[in-house]
């Protein structure tokens, strides 16, 4: 999961969000100014190469180090 590209996430970024919101896989704040990217890329220092690592980026920023996973929520 880490080491290829930073994973671009749908969540808005709030550095203190996990202190505020408890539970598994919180969806992130309702609004914000920056998006979350996670995991580190091939050009990251070793301390950034972990899936739980997250940083923020402007929502319109593109970079060769950013990518995304296609995921689908299945509801029954």
C-alpha positions as CSV (number, residue, x, y, z in Angstrom):
1,X,0.0,0.0,0.0
2,X,2.9,2.4,0.6
3,X,5.7,3.2,-1.7
4,X,4.1,3.5,-5.1
5,X,2.1,6.9,-4.9
6,X,0.4,8.8,-2.2
7,X,-3.2,7.7,-2.2
8,X,-5.6,10.6,-3.0
9,X,-8.6,10.3,-0.6
10,X,-12.1,11.6,-0.7
11,X,-11.9,12.9,2.8
12,X,-11.3,16.6,3.7
13,X,-8.2,17.0,5.9
14,X,-8.3,18.0,9.5
15,X,-5.1,17.2,11.4
16,X,-7.0,16.6,14.7
17,X,-9.9,14.7,13.2
18,X,-8.9,11.3,14.7
19,X,-8.8,12.9,18.2
20,X,-12.4,14.2,17.7
21,X,-14.0,11.3,15.8
22,X,-13.9,7.8,17.3
23,X,-14.7,4.5,15.6
24,X,-13.5,2.5,12.6
25,X,-13.0,4.3,9.3
26,X,-14.4,7.8,10.0
27,X,-15.5,9.6,6.9
28,X,-13.7,12.8,7.6
29,X,-15.0,16.4,8.1
30,X,-18.1,17.5,6.2
31,X,-16.1,20.4,4.6
32,X,-12.6,21.7,4.3
33,X,-10.0,23.5,2.3
34,X,-7.6,20.7,1.8
35,X,-7.9,17.0,0.8
36,X,-6.2,14.0,2.5
37,X,-3.5,12.0,0.8
38,X,-2.1,8.8,2.5
39,X,0.7,6.3,2.5
40,X,3.8,7.9,1.0
41,X,5.2,7.4,-2.5
42,X,8.3,6.0,-4.1
43,X,10.1,9.3,-3.5
44,X,9.2,9.5,0.3
45,X,11.5,9.2,3.2
46,X,11.2,5.9,5.0
47,X,9.3,7.4,8.0
48,X,6.5,8.4,5.6
49,X,6.0,4.9,4.2
50,X,3.1,3.6,6.2
51,X,-0.6,3.3,5.2
52,X,-1.7,5.3,8.3
53,X,0.4,8.3,7.3
54,X,-1.6,11.2,6.0
55,X,-0.9,14.7,4.9
56,X,-3.0,17.5,3.2
57,X,-3.0,19.0,-0.2
58,X,-5.1,21.5,-2.1
59,X,-8.0,19.8,-3.8
60,X,-6.9,21.0,-7.3
61,X,-3.3,20.0,-6.9
62,X,-1.9,17.3,-9.2
63,X,1.5,15.6,-8.8
64,X,3.3,12.6,-10.2
65,X,3.5,11.3,-6.6
66,X,-0.3,11.2,-6.2
67,X,-2.6,8.4,-7.3
68,X,-5.8,6.7,-6.2
69,X,-7.4,3.4,-5.7
70,X,-10.8,2.6,-7.2
71,X,-13.1,1.4,-4.5
72,X,-16.8,0.7,-4.4
73,X,-19.1,0.5,-1.4
74,X,-21.5,-2.4,-1.6
75,X,-24.8,-2.1,0.2
76,X,-27.3,-4.9,0.6
